[in-house]
Amino acid sequence: MQTHTAILSNLLVFNLEVNIWSARKKLIPHDLGDAELPPDELASLGSKKICSPEELRIFGTLKARAVSLLDRNGVRFLSGWAIPTAKAEEINQELALIQAEFMTAKDSFLQRYDATVADWVAKHPNWENMLTNSIVNKDYVRSKLGFRWQLFKVETPDANLNSSIDAMLQEDVGKLGSTLFDEVAKAATEAWNRCYAGKTELTRKALSPLKAIYNKLIGLTFIEPRVAPIADIIETAFQSLPRRGILRGASLFMLQGLVMLLQNPTALMQHGQMILDGVQQSDDILATFTQNNSLEMTNINQEQDDNDNLSELDEEPLFVDEELKELPPVLDSYGLW
């Protein structure tokens, strides 16, 4: 109970509400004229688009940016995202910027609304009556487009109340760690499919999703003891990489092994616990990803050095010496372990 209270005291919850007009209305039998339709018990009619979906794409894009922002910095919790208190102001400011873009796009769309709908009807002359009869007014559309969020702090009920009252809240707090590892696994799987699967060499851009995972973990180390050791594994991997150039050989094998580890929530918790227990260190784990390729790595690393000296000198490094020194430290556990 005390541990859960301490966790909640260091978190704020962001609840995001983004409403996007679907630009659709339900089809009715009259829309299809004399067409023979199956009975209602067998099938139901779908919907009709009364405006070009392309005109509304920007709103979906901005919503996705907001969700990505919260996913990168927090963990799903209750109706929104649990965000470290220390990051709340920064997240709030970034959401405000996205909201401003959303409202600008909304105003622009509403100014063009009548002409946009007219163009859509003209593009489908055979269905003019069906579309015209389905058009809604601009005020209705305005009410269906919105971007807002709430920020709130969760506290446990008074200690004098029956303990069963907040049992579900305590259960949700207790699951924060496993939820975080599940989200890391999902991000790592996406990174594997996009950047690592089947690769014989990597550009520096392949490190970006790992850096995002690392930043997410170090902001949430206080929700679960095994989070900090996993963040340390990633940081240790960063520190061992050459500062510039294409990544091949030992670096490639190590990163591929690391991403595969990050895809497995159970393995993450096991390795995190072994580090806490002093059974193994981050270096030991990373070494297992390359030890079976030692002979091949010797040759490839020499080739990498030669090629990098010739062709990669002006490639922008993701981590320079100063940046590595300034990687955010693992946050204090606030006395939870």
Secondary structure, DSSP 4 states (H G I P E B T S, - for coil): -HHHHHHHHTEEEEEEEEE----EEE--GGGGTT-----TTT----EEE-S-GGGGHHHHHHHHHHHHHHHHH-EEETTEEEEEGGGHHHHHHHHHHHHHHHHHHHHHHHHHHHHHHHHHHHH-GGGHHHHHTT---HHHHHHT-EEEEEEE---PPPTTS-GGGGHHHHHHHHTHHHHHHHHHHHHHHHHIIIIITT-SSB-GGGGHHHHHHHHHHHTTGGG-TTHHHHHHHHHHHHHHS-SSS-B-HHHHHHHHHHHHHHT-HHHHHHHHHHHHTTS--HHHHHHHTTGGGHHHHHHHHHHHHHHHHHH-TTSPPSS-HHHHHTSPPPPP-TT--
